[in-house]
Structures are given as C-alpha cells and as structure tokens.
Amino acid sequence: VQLQASGGGLVQPGGSLRLSCAASGSIRSIGAMGWYRQAPGKQRELVAIMSSGGHTHAEDSVKGRFTISGDNAKNTVYLQMNFLKPEDAAVYYCNAEGSMGWRTFNSWGQGTQVTVSS
C-alpha cells in the first residue's frame, strides 16, 4: 500500500494549510488513517486520527485548530490546519492501517514539510 501526501508548505503564524493523503494499492479495507508529525530533534507524535467509521481524535495541542476528515471512497484523509503556530512546524506523515487480501498493513507516507514562520 502506498500513501501519497501533499499540501505542506510555508505559512505565516495564524495561517492555514490543508494536507491530503491518498492510499493506493490492493486495499481490501482501511481501519484508520491518521496524521503524525516530527519536528527536528523530537520524536514522531500523533496529531489526529480517523477511523473508517468516522470517529476522530485530535491531540490536545491541536484540538480546536486542526480538523481531520476523510473520503472513504477515495481512501483519502485530510488535515485542515488553522491558526498555525511556529511550534506546529514539522514534517507531517500520514499513516494508514487496514487489510489487503488476507494480510494486514500499516503504511506510512513520505512526509510533507510544514514551516510556520513570519
């Protein structure tokens, strides 16, 4: 399963960005898709996750500013990021877990850079 992420870039503090991630391959079903981020010198951390049933969870650090959504038909997940802060700057990775054939998968996208700076 391949994940293709896009939408990162440079934005001023207080600005917005929308990330997209599309999963492709011999996917039978996806259980959940989510976004993680990794800033320089820090561990990768969960940002938000969404189940195929539509249940979502966002970490406290982004709650109220970031919204995760998805399109099951397109195996795509989005992350709308509003009111961005300098501390949101990181490489953002999408993740998907599910099944392909009779096997399970847990795949990562290539990462997209988000820079928040004036």
N, C-alpha and C positions, 0 to 999 in steps of 0.2 A: 504494500500500500504506500502510495506517495502522497505527501502533503505539500502543497504549494501555497506559501504565504506571501502576501503583498500588502502594501498600504503604509509602510513605515516612511519616515522622513524627518525633516527638521521643522519644528513648530515653536512658536514663542510660548512662554508661560501663559496659561489661560486659554490656549488654543485647543483645537480638536484634531483628531485623526481617526480614521476608520481602517481597521485591519481586516483582511479577509483571508480565509484559509480553505482551500478546496482539497478534498481527499479523492484519490482516484486509484483504480486497480480493481481486482476481483473481490470486491467487498460484498459480503452477504448481509451484514448488518453492522451498524455502529452503535455502541452503547453510550459513548460520551465523547465530546470534543471539548478541548479547553485551551486556554492561553496561559503560558508561563513566561517569565522574564528573568533575565540575568544581567545585572549591572557589573561593571568591572570590579574584580576583587570580591564579588559576592556569590553566594550560591544561587542556583536557579530556584525561583519561587513561583508558587501558583498565583495567578491573577484572578482568573474566573473559569468556571467550568459549566457545561451544559449537558444534560442527559438527552437521549433521543426522545424521551417523554416530555421534554420541555422544562424540566426542573433546572434551576440555575443556582449557582453560588458564586459570590464575589468576595474576595478578601476585604477585610475592614479598611485597608489602606486605599482601596479604590471604590468602595461602595458609595453609591450616590454620584459618582463621576463617570465610571465605566459601565457599559452595558453589553452583555454577551447575548447574542441571538444566533439563530441558525436556520438553515433551509435543508430539511431532511432529504427532500427530493434531489437536491444538488450536492449532498454530502459536504456542505459548506457551513462554516461558522464565522461569525463576525465579532469584532470587538470595537464598539464605539467608545472612543476615549474623549471625554470633555474635561475642561478645566485642568489641563495638563500642568503638572508641576515639574520642576527640574529633577526631583527625585524619582519621577516616572521614567526617566531616560534609561534605556536598557536595550538589549536585543530581546525581542519578543518571539517566542516559539509557540507554534500550535502543536497540539497533541491530539491523537485520536486512538481510541481503543474499540475493538469490536471483533468480528469474526469474518474470516474469508474461507470459504469451503467449510471444512471441519476444524480449522485451526483458528486460534485467537491471534490478534495482532495488537501491538502497541507501538505506534509510529510517531515520529517527530518531523516537523517541517524544518526547513533550512534556517529559519530565523530571519527577522526583519528588524532593522535598526530604527529605534525611535530616539530622536535627540530633541530635548526641550531646552532651549536657550534663547536669550534675547540678543 
